[in-house]
């Protein structure tokens, strides 16, 4: 319950604002930006796992496994964990796209992502703003790369949801 309440507190703040605060405390670098984005996204996974486990533990096959004498650890590793992985995998692929956008946003708006000479799409877009009239490709290609990767991860997540969700199968 304590972890759940901690996740609720983290979810009460806008994710990008919390990431900015964490990077401001740790200092601007790509590793700190990625750590901040990971910290901001962990509560989503925690709540998803908790909800899925609470749902699965009430299923009839878990009650049947208990009635034949299966131990708690065996039930967890043979029934609950495998049946709760599908939504976590799907959420993970969808959150990768969100994390890419957040990292690019930190680098673009605030310069809190990668520092020179490290390449990062948000920083590339920020640096290319002054050359947009004479060399528009300096803005087009990093922006296009962000779009393609984010759409790609969203499509992978959508495909995994369709493949792994038993309610979607006929």
SULNOR-V481032 format. One line per field, one symbol per residue. phi: phi as a letter, one per 30 degrees, with the letter a starting at -180 (. if undefined). psi: psi as a letter, one per 20 degrees, with the letter a starting at -180 (. if undefined). A space follows every 50 residues. Layout:
phi=???
psi=???
This chain:
phi=.dddddddddddcdddddddddddddjdadddddddddddcdeddddddd dddddddcdddddddddcjddddddddcbddddcdedddddddddddddd dddddddddcicddcecddaddddddddedcdddbdddcddddddddddd dddddddddddddcdddddc
psi=hggghghhghihqpghghgggghhghqorghhghgghgghighghghggg ggghghiiqhhggghhhjjqrghhgghhggghiihghggghghhhggghg ggghghhggikjcqqpjpqpgghggghihijhghmhhhhgghghgggggg hghhhgggghghhiohiiq.
